[in-house]
Amino acid sequence: MDLKTNVYVRCPILDREYIFDPRDFVVGRIVSIDEYAEQLTVRFFDPFGYRAYYDDIPKEHRYAISMVNRCELLKGTKIKHKGQAGKIICVESKDDDEYRYFVQVDDTKDVFVCKESEIEAPFTGGRVSPTVQLSKYEFQNPSWYLGRSVVNRVNKILDNSILGFKELAGCKIYLMPHQLNTIMRCNQEKHCRYMLTDEVGMGKTIEASAVLKLFLLNNSNKKVLIIVPDGLKEQWRVELFLKFDIAQGKDANGNNVSLESFSEFINVNDDKAYDFVVVDEVHRLLSDDYYSKFHTISRKADNILLLSATPLQRRTSDYLNLLRLLDPYKYDDYSDESFEALVELQSKIITQIMGVIDDVDDLQDEINDNEDGDVRQDRKCLDLFDDITDGLENVSDLINDKAYDKLVEDISAEDEGLGINKMYIAISYVCDNYQIERCIIRNRRNILYRDDYASHTRPVRKLYSEITYQSRASEYAVYQLILELMETEENLSVEKLMTVYKPLLSSYFSSASAFRKELELSDITSKDLKDAVYKWYAEEKYNAENILEILDNPEDYEDRMLKVIDYLDQELYKGKIVIFTSFQETFELYRDVLEQIYKEEELSFFNSDMSSDELELNVYRFQNEKTCRILLCDKSGGEGRNFQVADYIIHLDLPWDANEIEQRIGRLDRLERDPQRPEVNSVVVVSEESLEQQLFEFWNKGLNVFEESLSGLEIVLEDINNQMFSAIASDIRYGLFNAVSSILETTTQLKKEIKREQRFDTVGYLYKPINRQIARLLRYYSKNENELFSKTMLNWASLAGFKPSGNEEIIRFSVSEFQLNSARNTLLIPPDWTSYLQSRQMEFATRINELYSKYKAKRLSDGKEIKGTFNRKTAIDNDYLHFFAPGDAIFDCIVDNAIHSTKGQATAFAMQADINWEGFIYTFSVMPNERLLLSNGILPSEIAYFRNFLTSDMAVVPVAFDKYQDVPRDRVIEEYEKLVEVGFKAVHSCLDHLGRRGKGGGGFLHISQQFGVSNLEWFKNRFPADLWKSFVEGSYSAGRKQALKDLSRKSHLSDAKEEIQRLIAARVSADTFYGREGESVEELEAKYNIILESLKKPLISLESACYVWMVK
């Protein structure tokens, strides 16, 4: 190819060592050519100030034409186009004149095509084929090659897997298949309008935050509003900030994020239109006077994400009101009657399919019990097979769906297991596609107990113990006086019970100190009650002041506080404990008592009256210090904090709202909880023969809140609470006790209905092919990420200029230790240290670490230091430890350098092995044809659903010299993989670098000692240029053909085609069944066909190439 002006070329850095065998290159654009002198002048652009690190890179330089090569710009390279910053997405076209690129502008995120002559690319952004490097004897040190190989493998999973995976991998959460599925669905279309109705504990907040993070990364100058219940605002603020690095205000892309509570939003006259709106607990708004305000903001927003309790289909009015918030333009015109008709249609499907599901489950049980026999000959199994196929055909009569009919026809009694897997796929098709609204996502807790979640054992709730006691005389007298006051009320209303007596009763079953305060705030003037309270309070105060003496004989005292302290001392002397109270006075009482009994280092406190620094320091200590075992919290501790390190939770007082109990337990029962410590143990304090005992029975036996989440019942909790207060108002002493059985009956019936709907949703999720692929991807990644990040990343970092210190889990990077001379080897561009250290997350973590150091009287390092971890579990367990993961500046800097550096692309080495072999090993990757997608106006995000049908594995292809053709290919790959696994250590033990330009350096072949020349000179003599070039060209051609076969075999393009056909058929049939107007089938087919074509004609890329000589 003739060189021309205005094209980019790869040029050697001439003033470094070994001028005639260069290994260091930069990229620049030709500005002039002197054909007579056979020379050209190249300009090296520096639009982002990289020359500040590499001052030996000239602005322009004159080269012999033979010294430079035409080159592409790397995908992802930061560039400037007419003064605007952006990045290269991919090559649009190549010709002899100029390359054309798809470019995305940072500010607007617009995508367009431009010529390379219009682009200013930094001198680090060039791409060269590994075969070009091999042909020119550009053999880089195997250290670089081996380091890049491992980093590249897992990075390909991140880059080429489903949309959102990479971003989620960089957050402080355990990765769950259902969350990835949710994020993918919410981001695969131009506008996001979804309702997340996952059951309690499935991580709705995490899913919504991840969806929002992707939106913020891919958009600029957008207005975002997050509206949450008042009591959950702190939880959202903490989780957005600590797990996703999303803070209020403007971000790096100019997006403006606002977080408001319900009351803040309602009390502000805000009629602005927002680009993205998130509303949590939206089901609380259904009967609210301000429903219309939320409805209006939904109509104005392009993107809306609603988080709700799982709607019950029998409550059709509530269900419709939720849908009107989700999509006002679609559902505002529905009448209650027409919507009830839709629900009835789905109910018919659920009823029909549930009978089939039960039969298939019975068949699975029979198959499991019949391990030694052939189920195809078992009469009972064959009878079940007939019942199942009859049931599936009945469903067919109901929905009239050709794609479904094809799935049923494929089920055969001759198949292994009587075709049970195909049965589940047919059922899944119905459950997934015949939902009333596609944009409602329901993730059910049942899926957490599947094999796909084996490494993420779900926390197990347990009612560990009840601390019961008989009220002593002074306490009992106060209780009787309260009841007498209530009984003197004529027709005690639920409202008065809630506003006047509930605060008194709640505080009574907490402490004398709390009750005394509530009585002062009330309008009650009873002298007898005040006198009785004074006596009770005096006894409590005496006990608190003399606690050490009293604990010598605790059995002599029947006192709530003493019972708790004695239990803490005698039973919970191991493990970490969180103690909750809803009252400030009770908090202060227990704080004084605990400080008398325990050492300072054993205690920490969390109270709304403490400063933010005090709060964070105490949480830090509880999370990080083994000796810090007890954390005493007021009500604010139940909002959004991470106490999953704890083993026990003590409820000093019992909330009258199940949501508050759920919030408390939810601080320990989290998806991120250590699978090795699954049990979340509740200890409840109960006064015998009292209203509190009835309340405990109500929560424990009626709703089982201490051992199960409120899955599915959240949306009816308000009704249940109303029943509870009505029962108490009707009979103050025994009403709640009498109501437990009737409420239990109601909830039991509700649970049956919920279980039916749960099963329908669960089967729809579990057996959908794409979800199973996501689970496989996640298992592979989770298995390898810690090994990759903690070892390989650190090795590359050391080679490229970073000098990390610390142990395997906690790593420290010091700005002063960064070595620019090492970085020159790979042209690594370090993070902007000032911006990095001044980021909001880093400043937060640094501040808390400084507070802790002062608390422990430790001396901090004088230099600028970043302390963090590559280990996900370690990062999750510690809110104040930085996570080096995708999205972090240091992590991305290291990965980008390893992937884009030409240092690790090509090498030549001899290795000690268990076989003799000689040849080339090529590594290829595959990705969808982005050029085809973008040329047809389809963004890469729209292929997210189908991406995993194309393998994310790389093809490792050995091409042997003739002499070694008989050596099995698998055997060669096995030896090679062993070397890659050993990695950097192999360079000094079992490798000989054949590209070594100096005569020293050793190596097990001892070439320099034997022949008196460098390894590279010896290699050139053995393989002269023309012969060597023909070897490289021939082997590459053979390797690419084999790679195409390997990658095609690992991909599932026929499955992708079938899935597309099913999706189109399901969309049409479901719309017809429910009488909906859907998207044009022609438009849908056209888009899907282009997506399928991008998978059928993917881009095959050569990642690396090496000459390998295996010596036995």
C-alpha positions, 0 to 999 in steps of 0.5 A: 500500500502506497503511503500518502499524506494525512494518514496515520503510520506507526513509527519507531522511537529512534533515540532509544536502544537498538536502533536497527531492531526497535521495540518501542513505537508511536503513531503519528500522521504523515504531513509531507513525503519526499519521494526523491529522498524516500523520506517522510515527515510525521507529526505526533499529536498530543491532544490530551497532554501525554507528552508531559510524561514522555518528553522524548516523543518529538512533535515532528520527525523525519523518517525513511519511508521503509521505517514506517507502516500504515496503521489503524487507530485503536478501538477506544482511542481518545481523539479530538475531532474539530476541537471536540473530544471523543473516542474511536468506536470502530473502523467504518471503511478502509481504502488506499486514500484514507481510513474512515472511523465511527467516532462518538463525541464525549459531550453529546454522545453523538455517533458519526463517521469521519476521515482519519485526516480530520482526527487528532489521535495521541501518539499512543493510539496506533494498532499493528497486527501481531503478524507484522510484528512477527514478520519484522522479528519484533519479538517482545519479551515473553513477560509482556506476552504472558502478562497480556494473555491472561489480562486479555482473556478476562477482559474479553469477557467484560467487553464482549459479554452482555450490556452492563456486565462490565459496569456491574463488575466494577461495583461493590456487589456480588454479581447475580444472573437475574440482576444482569438480565434486568440491566440488559433488558432495561438498557437494550432499547432507546428509552428505558420505561420499566417497573422492577417488582422483584421480591424483597431481598432480590436487590431492586436498588442495586438493579436500578442503580446499575441501570442508572449508572449505565445511563449516566456513562452513556449520556451527557447533560441529562437531568436525573431525579430519584424520588424515594420514601423519606425513610429510605433516602439515606439508604439510597444515598449511601448505596449509590455513593459507596457501591456505584460512585453516583453522588448528587450534583453534576458528574463528569459527563455534565449530568445532574443527579437529584435525590429527593424524598417523597415529602421533599418532592411533594412540597416543592412546586417542581414542574420541570421535565427530567430525562430519567426518573427513578421512583422507589416504593411506588406502590405506596403512592396508589391511594395518595393524594399526590398520585397525580403529581407522580403521574405528571412527572412520568408523562414528561420523562423520556426514561422512567424506572419504577420500583414497586412491591410485586403487584397482586393480580387480584388487586386489579385497580392497584395494578392498573394504577401502577401501569398508568405510572409506568406508561401513561400514554398506553394505560390511561385510556384503559377502564377498570373493566377492560383491564380486568378482562386482560387479567382474566385472560392471563389468569386462564393461562396461569391456571392451564400452565400451572397444572402442566408445571406440577406434572413436569415437576412430578416427572422430574422427581420420578426421573431422579428416583429412577437413576438405574432404569430407563424412564422411557420404559417406566409406565408411571413416567409414560402416563405423566408424559401423556398428561403433560403433552395433553396439557401443553396442547390445551395451552396451544388451543388457548393462545394459538401461537405457531412458535409455541406449537413448534416447541411442543411438536419437538417434544418426544418420548424417545428423547432422553428423560422423555424430553423434559428439558424441552417441556420446560423450554415450552413452558418457559416460553409461555410464562415469559411471553404471555405477561400482561405488560412486558416492561414489568420485571419480576425476579422471584426469590425461588431462583436464588436456590438454583445451581446457578447461584451455588456460589451465592448462598442466600442468607438464612433468617432464623429466630435464634432466641426469645428473651422473655421476662415477667414485668416487675411490680412498678413496670406492671403498674404502669402497663395497667394504668395505660390499659385502663386509660384506653378502656375508658375511651368510648369507641376508641378509634383506630386513628386515636390508637395510632396517634396517641396510644401507639407511641406510648405502648411502643415506648413502654415496651422499650424502657422506662426512660423512653416511656417517660419521654413519650408521656411528657410529649403527650397530652395525658395528665393522669397523676397516678400514671406519672407517679407510677412512671417515676417509680419505674424510672427510678428503679431502672436508673438504679439498676443501670448505675449499679449494673456490675454489682447486679450482674453477679446475681442477675436471676434476682432481678426481673428487669428487661434491661438486665435480661438483655445484658445478661443474655449478651454476656452469657450467650452471645460472647462470640460473633458480632452483634447489632442491637436495635432500638427505636428510641433515643432514650433507650439508646442512651440507657444501653450505651451507659450500661454497655460502656460500664461492662465492655472495653472501649474497643469492643463497642461502637455506636450509631445514633442520629445525633452523632456527627457524620464523621463519628458515624462513619468511624464507628461503622468502619471499626465494626466492619474492620476490627475483630475486637469490635463485636457490639454495635448499638443502633437507633432507628437510623441504623436500620436505613441503608447501612451495611452490617452484613459482617454481623451474626446476630441482631437483638431487637430491644423493642418490637416495631409495630410496622413489619417494614421496620422489622424488614429494614432492621433484618435487611442490614444483615440479610443482604445479597452481598452477605458472606456465603460462609456465614449465611445465618441471620439470627434474630433475638427478640425481647418479649414481655410475657402476658402483654400486648407485646407478646401478642404483637410478637405472635402476630409478627412471628406466627402470622407473617413469620417475619423473623424467618422469611422475607415479606416476599409478595406480601409487601403490597398488602402490608398496609391492609394487614396493619389496618387489621391489626390496629382494628383488632386492638381498638375493638378489644384492647387486652385480647383483640390482637391475640384473637385476630392472629388466627383470622389474619393468618388465614388471610395471609395463608390464602394470599401466600397460595395465590402469590406462590402460584404467580411466583411459580409462573414467573420463576419458570419463565425466568429459569428455562429461558435460554438467554438466562442460562447463558448469562448464568454460565458466563457469570460462573466462569467470570466469578471463578477467575476474577480474583486470581486475575485481578490480584495477581496478573494485574499486579504483575503487569502493573509492576512492569508498567511503572506502578509499584504496589505494596501490601498483602494479597488482599489489601494493596497500596499504590503510592503516587511517589512510587510511580516509576516513569522509566518503567512506564516508558516501556508501554507508554502507560498513561497514569491516572490524573493523580490529583483528580483521582485523589480528589474524587468524592469516593476517594476523599470519603475513604481517605477522610474515614481512614484518617479518622481511624488512624487518629483514633488508633494513634497511628501515623499515616504515610506522608505521601499520597497513597491509595489503599484498596483491593482487587478482591470483591469479597474484601471490598464488599465487606469494607465500605471504606476500602477502594475497589480496584475493578472496571471503572476505577482509574488505576484498574482501567489504566492498567487494563487498557495499557495491557490490552492496547500495548503492542508489547504483549502481542508478539514474541518468540521463545523456547520453553521446557515441556513434556513434548517436542514441538515447533511452530506458531500459536495464534490467539483470535477473538470474535465480536459482533460486526459493529460496523454493520450495526452502526451503518444501519442505525443500530447501536451496539447496546441493542444487540445485548440480548443476543451477544452471548450466542456468539462466544466470548472465548478466544481461539488458541490455534497452534500451527505446527512446522511440518516435522511436528504435524503428528503431535496432537493439537490438544497436547500442544494447547495443554502445554501452552496453557500450563505456561500461561497459567504459571505466567511471569514466573516462567520467564526466569525458570523454563523459558528462553527469550529468542528475541533477546538483542543482547548477548547476556541474559542466560536462558536454558538453551545457552545460545549466546555461550554456544554461538557467540551471538545474541538470541535474535541474531541466531534466530535471524540466521536460522530463519532468513527474512524471506523464508521467515515471512513466508512461514508467518504468512502461511501459518497465519492463513492456516491459523485463521481458518482453524479459528473460524471453525473453532469460534463457529463451533463454540457459538450458537448462531442457529439458537440465535436464529430460533430465538429471534423467530420465537421472539417475533412470533411471541410478540405477535401472538401475545399482542393478538391474545391480549388485543394490543397494538404492538410494534410493526412486525416488519420493523422488528424483523428488519432490525433482528435480521441485521442483528443476526447478520452481525453475528453471522459475519462477525469481526475476527481479530488476531489478538496475539502471535508467537513462535514457540519451540517446545523442548522435552 
